[in-house]
Amino acid sequence: MNLISRSDRGAVARWWYTIDRALMCSVMLLMAVGVLVSMAASPPVAERIGLDSFHFFKGQLVFLALGLVVLTAGSFLSVTLVRRSGFLAFAAGLFLMIVALKFGPEIKGAHRWIFLGPLNLQPSELAKPGFVMVAAWLLSEHAKRPDMPGRILAFLSAAVFIGLLVLQPDFGQTALVTLTFGAMLLVFGISWAVIGGLVGSVGLGAGFSYLLVPHVASRINRFLYPDKGDTFQTDTAVSAFNNGGLMGTGPGGGTAKMILPDAHTDFAFAVVGEEFGLIACLGLMALFFFIIMRVLRRANDESDAFAALAMTGLVSMFGFQACINMGVNAGLLPAKGMTLPFISYGGSSLIGTALAMGFVLALSRRSARTGVIGFDAQRSAA
């Protein structure tokens, strides 16, 4: 029996009949998988540093609850409110990134965090979905009104954000934001000369980073010449996949998590490979692929330029981050501390990704163009 009728004019009913339920359920399934992986990967890490065995697992449950609230609340927003929320998130994220640079603690040579009592906030995770919304609006406005310098302002916004990431420094997030902005520009439609200039700028930036930043050079050298440096974490992760085989060793049967310091964060995918096997890894990859393609298809069918660009940017960021994390785990990319969306432990990452996917769900609703939840313009006027 259907408890929610199509004739019901309540906000929840209108939301229910316009939301992309397949996409929403896929995202929630991914979040549930993250809980399972946290339970499998985090206890040994917590015990090694003298914490309660389920310290990280309990934290993941708290972050998951907050993430679900953010995801659901975001999916109720109209397009106008999504845009305003994105601008607010970007402005707040940039401000807090500056605060972190000036007053935040130095962790592993970087100033990326703000400590708020028991909570640790990474402001860039809040700024990322906000940046996509700002860039999407500026580019879409330029398309509507060529006299408005929207494209220039979008590039300036990207430059400010990327500049702050470099100052932290956080070169992994810099690469992620650059790739995302590039994907949005390709969808927007930009000349090959500009694309060539961007590629050249990225190449120069990567070259200077290699020459001037020792830890960047070290990671690239270890990737290119593994016999000349410490590749313990990557080697252990690759061995975990080999040890897991097709079906895995079973929950609790893995050994990589016993020695990997970041088994619950950066290398959670390796734990999946070892304890649940290749089939589970392929299933998880298929779930990511389904979400990405579902959103891209919605974006392709979207007539509103802002919504199309925003959905493309948000899901590109989601997909690129997943690919980078999996590539590092499989030894295909240089080691970089980047979480696997909804799977790795991390409150800022989980909530930031939940905000992004909440925006996607809101923008992909069938009646989102009207700003009224649930019915198209004609039915709303009836």
Secondary structure as a PSIPRED ss2 file (coil, helix, strand):
# PSIPRED VFORMAT (PSIPRED V4.0)

   1 M C   1.000  0.000  0.000
   2 N C   1.000  0.000  0.000
   3 L C   1.000  0.000  0.000
   4 I C   1.000  0.000  0.000
   5 S C   1.000  0.000  0.000
   6 R C   1.000  0.000  0.000
   7 S C   1.000  0.000  0.000
   8 D C   1.000  0.000  0.000
   9 R C   1.000  0.000  0.000
  10 G C   1.000  0.000  0.000
  11 A H   0.000  1.000  0.000
  12 V H   0.000  1.000  0.000
  13 A H   0.000  1.000  0.000
  14 R H   0.000  1.000  0.000
  15 W H   0.000  1.000  0.000
  16 W H   0.000  1.000  0.000
  17 Y C   1.000  0.000  0.000
  18 T C   1.000  0.000  0.000
  19 I C   1.000  0.000  0.000
  20 D C   1.000  0.000  0.000
  21 R H   0.000  1.000  0.000
  22 A H   0.000  1.000  0.000
  23 L H   0.000  1.000  0.000
  24 M H   0.000  1.000  0.000
  25 C H   0.000  1.000  0.000
  26 S H   0.000  1.000  0.000
  27 V H   0.000  1.000  0.000
  28 M H   0.000  1.000  0.000
  29 L H   0.000  1.000  0.000
  30 L H   0.000  1.000  0.000
  31 M H   0.000  1.000  0.000
  32 A H   0.000  1.000  0.000
  33 V H   0.000  1.000  0.000
  34 G H   0.000  1.000  0.000
  35 V H   0.000  1.000  0.000
  36 L H   0.000  1.000  0.000
  37 V H   0.000  1.000  0.000
  38 S H   0.000  1.000  0.000
  39 M H   0.000  1.000  0.000
  40 A H   0.000  1.000  0.000
  41 A H   0.000  1.000  0.000
  42 S H   0.000  1.000  0.000
  43 P H   0.000  1.000  0.000
  44 P H   0.000  1.000  0.000
  45 V H   0.000  1.000  0.000
  46 A H   0.000  1.000  0.000
  47 E H   0.000  1.000  0.000
  48 R H   0.000  1.000  0.000
  49 I C   1.000  0.000  0.000
  50 G C   1.000  0.000  0.000
  51 L C   1.000  0.000  0.000
  52 D C   1.000  0.000  0.000
  53 S C   1.000  0.000  0.000
  54 F C   1.000  0.000  0.000
  55 H H   0.000  1.000  0.000
  56 F H   0.000  1.000  0.000
  57 F H   0.000  1.000  0.000
  58 K H   0.000  1.000  0.000
  59 G H   0.000  1.000  0.000
  60 Q H   0.000  1.000  0.000
  61 L H   0.000  1.000  0.000
  62 V H   0.000  1.000  0.000
  63 F H   0.000  1.000  0.000
  64 L H   0.000  1.000  0.000
  65 A H   0.000  1.000  0.000
  66 L H   0.000  1.000  0.000
  67 G H   0.000  1.000  0.000
  68 L H   0.000  1.000  0.000
  69 V H   0.000  1.000  0.000
  70 V H   0.000  1.000  0.000
  71 L H   0.000  1.000  0.000
  72 T H   0.000  1.000  0.000
  73 A H   0.000  1.000  0.000
  74 G H   0.000  1.000  0.000
  75 S H   0.000  1.000  0.000
  76 F C   1.000  0.000  0.000
  77 L C   1.000  0.000  0.000
  78 S C   1.000  0.000  0.000
  79 V H   0.000  1.000  0.000
  80 T H   0.000  1.000  0.000
  81 L H   0.000  1.000  0.000
  82 V H   0.000  1.000  0.000
  83 R H   0.000  1.000  0.000
  84 R H   0.000  1.000  0.000
  85 S H   0.000  1.000  0.000
  86 G H   0.000  1.000  0.000
  87 F H   0.000  1.000  0.000
  88 L H   0.000  1.000  0.000
  89 A H   0.000  1.000  0.000
  90 F H   0.000  1.000  0.000
  91 A H   0.000  1.000  0.000
  92 A H   0.000  1.000  0.000
  93 G H   0.000  1.000  0.000
  94 L H   0.000  1.000  0.000
  95 F H   0.000  1.000  0.000
  96 L H   0.000  1.000  0.000
  97 M H   0.000  1.000  0.000
  98 I H   0.000  1.000  0.000
  99 V H   0.000  1.000  0.000
 100 A H   0.000  1.000  0.000
 101 L H   0.000  1.000  0.000
 102 K H   0.000  1.000  0.000
 103 F H   0.000  1.000  0.000
 104 G C   1.000  0.000  0.000
 105 P C   1.000  0.000  0.000
 106 E C   1.000  0.000  0.000
 107 I E   0.000  0.000  1.000
 108 K C   1.000  0.000  0.000
 109 G C   1.000  0.000  0.000
 110 A E   0.000  0.000  1.000
 111 H C   1.000  0.000  0.000
 112 R C   1.000  0.000  0.000
 113 W C   1.000  0.000  0.000
 114 I E   0.000  0.000  1.000
 115 F E   0.000  0.000  1.000
 116 L E   0.000  0.000  1.000
 117 G C   1.000  0.000  0.000
 118 P C   1.000  0.000  0.000
 119 L E   0.000  0.000  1.000
 120 N E   0.000  0.000  1.000
 121 L E   0.000  0.000  1.000
 122 Q C   1.000  0.000  0.000
 123 P H   0.000  1.000  0.000
 124 S H   0.000  1.000  0.000
 125 E H   0.000  1.000  0.000
 126 L H   0.000  1.000  0.000
 127 A H   0.000  1.000  0.000
 128 K H   0.000  1.000  0.000
 129 P H   0.000  1.000  0.000
 130 G H   0.000  1.000  0.000
 131 F H   0.000  1.000  0.000
 132 V H   0.000  1.000  0.000
 133 M H   0.000  1.000  0.000
 134 V H   0.000  1.000  0.000
 135 A H   0.000  1.000  0.000
 136 A H   0.000  1.000  0.000
 137 W H   0.000  1.000  0.000
 138 L H   0.000  1.000  0.000
 139 L H   0.000  1.000  0.000
 140 S H   0.000  1.000  0.000
 141 E H   0.000  1.000  0.000
 142 H H   0.000  1.000  0.000
 143 A H   0.000  1.000  0.000
 144 K H   0.000  1.000  0.000
 145 R C   1.000  0.000  0.000
 146 P C   1.000  0.000  0.000
 147 D C   1.000  0.000  0.000
 148 M C   1.000  0.000  0.000
 149 P C   1.000  0.000  0.000
 150 G H   0.000  1.000  0.000
 151 R H   0.000  1.000  0.000
 152 I H   0.000  1.000  0.000
 153 L H   0.000  1.000  0.000
 154 A H   0.000  1.000  0.000
 155 F H   0.000  1.000  0.000
 156 L H   0.000  1.000  0.000
 157 S H   0.000  1.000  0.000
 158 A H   0.000  1.000  0.000
 159 A H   0.000  1.000  0.000
 160 V H   0.000  1.000  0.000
 161 F H   0.000  1.000  0.000
 162 I H   0.000  1.000  0.000
 163 G H   0.000  1.000  0.000
 164 L H   0.000  1.000  0.000
 165 L H   0.000  1.000  0.000
 166 V H   0.000  1.000  0.000
 167 L H   0.000  1.000  0.000
 168 Q C   1.000  0.000  0.000
 169 P C   1.000  0.000  0.000
 170 D C   1.000  0.000  0.000
 171 F H   0.000  1.000  0.000
 172 G H   0.000  1.000  0.000
 173 Q H   0.000  1.000  0.000
 174 T H   0.000  1.000  0.000
 175 A H   0.000  1.000  0.000
 176 L H   0.000  1.000  0.000
 177 V H   0.000  1.000  0.000
 178 T H   0.000  1.000  0.000
 179 L H   0.000  1.000  0.000
 180 T H   0.000  1.000  0.000
 181 F H   0.000  1.000  0.000
 182 G H   0.000  1.000  0.000
 183 A H   0.000  1.000  0.000
 184 M H   0.000  1.000  0.000
 185 L H   0.000  1.000  0.000
 186 L H   0.000  1.000  0.000
 187 V H   0.000  1.000  0.000
 188 F H   0.000  1.000  0.000
 189 G C   1.000  0.000  0.000
 190 I C   1.000  0.000  0.000
 191 S C   1.000  0.000  0.000
 192 W H   0.000  1.000  0.000
 193 A H   0.000  1.000  0.000
 194 V H   0.000  1.000  0.000
 195 I H   0.000  1.000  0.000
 196 G H   0.000  1.000  0.000
 197 G H   0.000  1.000  0.000
 198 L H   0.000  1.000  0.000
 199 V H   0.000  1.000  0.000
 200 G H   0.000  1.000  0.000
 201 S H   0.000  1.000  0.000
 202 V H   0.000  1.000  0.000
 203 G H   0.000  1.000  0.000
 204 L H   0.000  1.000  0.000
 205 G H   0.000  1.000  0.000
 206 A H   0.000  1.000  0.000
 207 G H   0.000  1.000  0.000
 208 F H   0.000  1.000  0.000
 209 S H   0.000  1.000  0.000
 210 Y H   0.000  1.000  0.000
 211 L H   0.000  1.000  0.000
 212 L H   0.000  1.000  0.000
 213 V C   1.000  0.000  0.000
 214 P H   0.000  1.000  0.000
 215 H H   0.000  1.000  0.000
 216 V H   0.000  1.000  0.000
 217 A H   0.000  1.000  0.000
 218 S H   0.000  1.000  0.000
 219 R H   0.000  1.000  0.000
 220 I H   0.000  1.000  0.000
 221 N H   0.000  1.000  0.000
 222 R H   0.000  1.000  0.000
 223 F H   0.000  1.000  0.000
 224 L H   0.000  1.000  0.000
 225 Y C   1.000  0.000  0.000
 226 P H   0.000  1.000  0.000
 227 D H   0.000  1.000  0.000
 228 K H   0.000  1.000  0.000
 229 G C   1.000  0.000  0.000
 230 D C   1.000  0.000  0.000
 231 T C   1.000  0.000  0.000
 232 F H   0.000  1.000  0.000
 233 Q H   0.000  1.000  0.000
 234 T H   0.000  1.000  0.000
 235 D H   0.000  1.000  0.000
 236 T H   0.000  1.000  0.000
 237 A H   0.000  1.000  0.000
 238 V H   0.000  1.000  0.000
 239 S H   0.000  1.000  0.000
 240 A H   0.000  1.000  0.000
 241 F H   0.000  1.000  0.000
 242 N H   0.000  1.000  0.000
 243 N H   0.000  1.000  0.000
 244 G H   0.000  1.000  0.000
 245 G C   1.000  0.000  0.000
 246 L C   1.000  0.000  0.000
 247 M C   1.000  0.000  0.000
 248 G C   1.000  0.000  0.000
 249 T C   1.000  0.000  0.000
 250 G C   1.000  0.000  0.000
 251 P C   1.000  0.000  0.000
 252 G C   1.000  0.000  0.000
 253 G C   1.000  0.000  0.000
 254 G C   1.000  0.000  0.000
 255 T C   1.000  0.000  0.000
 256 A H   0.000  1.000  0.000
 257 K H   0.000  1.000  0.000
 258 M H   0.000  1.000  0.000
 259 I H   0.000  1.000  0.000
 260 L C   1.000  0.000  0.000
 261 P C   1.000  0.000  0.000
 262 D C   1.000  0.000  0.000
 263 A C   1.000  0.000  0.000
 264 H C   1.000  0.000  0.000
 265 T C   1.000  0.000  0.000
 266 D C   1.000  0.000  0.000
 267 F C   1.000  0.000  0.000
 268 A H   0.000  1.000  0.000
 269 F H   0.000  1.000  0.000
 270 A H   0.000  1.000  0.000
 271 V H   0.000  1.000  0.000
 272 V H   0.000  1.000  0.000
 273 G H   0.000  1.000  0.000
 274 E H   0.000  1.000  0.000
 275 E H   0.000  1.000  0.000
 276 F H   0.000  1.000  0.000
 277 G H   0.000  1.000  0.000
 278 L H   0.000  1.000  0.000
 279 I H   0.000  1.000  0.000
 280 A H   0.000  1.000  0.000
 281 C H   0.000  1.000  0.000
 282 L H   0.000  1.000  0.000
 283 G H   0.000  1.000  0.000
 284 L H   0.000  1.000  0.000
 285 M H   0.000  1.000  0.000
 286 A H   0.000  1.000  0.000
 287 L H   0.000  1.000  0.000
 288 F H   0.000  1.000  0.000
 289 F H   0.000  1.000  0.000
 290 F H   0.000  1.000  0.000
 291 I H   0.000  1.000  0.000
 292 I H   0.000  1.000  0.000
 293 M H   0.000  1.000  0.000
 294 R H   0.000  1.000  0.000
 295 V H   0.000  1.000  0.000
 296 L H   0.000  1.000  0.000
 297 R H   0.000  1.000  0.000
 298 R H   0.000  1.000  0.000
 299 A H   0.000  1.000  0.000
 300 N H   0.000  1.000  0.000
 301 D H   0.000  1.000  0.000
 302 E C   1.000  0.000  0.000
 303 S C   1.000  0.000  0.000
 304 D C   1.000  0.000  0.000
 305 A H   0.000  1.000  0.000
 306 F H   0.000  1.000  0.000
 307 A H   0.000  1.000  0.000
 308 A H   0.000  1.000  0.000
 309 L H   0.000  1.000  0.000
 310 A H   0.000  1.000  0.000
 311 M H   0.000  1.000  0.000
 312 T H   0.000  1.000  0.000
 313 G H   0.000  1.000  0.000
 314 L H   0.000  1.000  0.000
 315 V H   0.000  1.000  0.000
 316 S H   0.000  1.000  0.000
 317 M H   0.000  1.000  0.000
 318 F H   0.000  1.000  0.000
 319 G H   0.000  1.000  0.000
 320 F H   0.000  1.000  0.000
 321 Q H   0.000  1.000  0.000
 322 A H   0.000  1.000  0.000
 323 C H   0.000  1.000  0.000
 324 I H   0.000  1.000  0.000
 325 N H   0.000  1.000  0.000
 326 M H   0.000  1.000  0.000
 327 G H   0.000  1.000  0.000
 328 V H   0.000  1.000  0.000
 329 N H   0.000  1.000  0.000
 330 A C   1.000  0.000  0.000
 331 G C   1.000  0.000  0.000
 332 L C   1.000  0.000  0.000
 333 L C   1.000  0.000  0.000
 334 P C   1.000  0.000  0.000
 335 A C   1.000  0.000  0.000
 336 K C   1.000  0.000  0.000
 337 G C   1.000  0.000  0.000
 338 M C   1.000  0.000  0.000
 339 T C   1.000  0.000  0.000
 340 L C   1.000  0.000  0.000
 341 P C   1.000  0.000  0.000
 342 F C   1.000  0.000  0.000
 343 I C   1.000  0.000  0.000
 344 S C   1.000  0.000  0.000
 345 Y C   1.000  0.000  0.000
 346 G C   1.000  0.000  0.000
 347 G H   0.000  1.000  0.000
 348 S H   0.000  1.000  0.000
 349 S H   0.000  1.000  0.000
 350 L H   0.000  1.000  0.000
 351 I H   0.000  1.000  0.000
 352 G H   0.000  1.000  0.000
 353 T H   0.000  1.000  0.000
 354 A H   0.000  1.000  0.000
 355 L H   0.000  1.000  0.000
 356 A H   0.000  1.000  0.000
 357 M H   0.000  1.000  0.000
 358 G H   0.000  1.000  0.000
 359 F H   0.000  1.000  0.000
 360 V H   0.000  1.000  0.000
 361 L H   0.000  1.000  0.000
 362 A H   0.000  1.000  0.000
 363 L H   0.000  1.000  0.000
 364 S C   1.000  0.000  0.000
 365 R C   1.000  0.000  0.000
 366 R C   1.000  0.000  0.000
 367 S C   1.000  0.000  0.000
 368 A H   0.000  1.000  0.000
 369 R H   0.000  1.000  0.000
 370 T H   0.000  1.000  0.000
 371 G C   1.000  0.000  0.000
 372 V C   1.000  0.000  0.000
 373 I C   1.000  0.000  0.000
 374 G C   1.000  0.000  0.000
 375 F C   1.000  0.000  0.000
 376 D C   1.000  0.000  0.000
 377 A H   0.000  1.000  0.000
 378 Q H   0.000  1.000  0.000
 379 R H   0.000  1.000  0.000
 380 S H   0.000  1.000  0.000
 381 A H   0.000  1.000  0.000
 382 A C   1.000  0.000  0.000
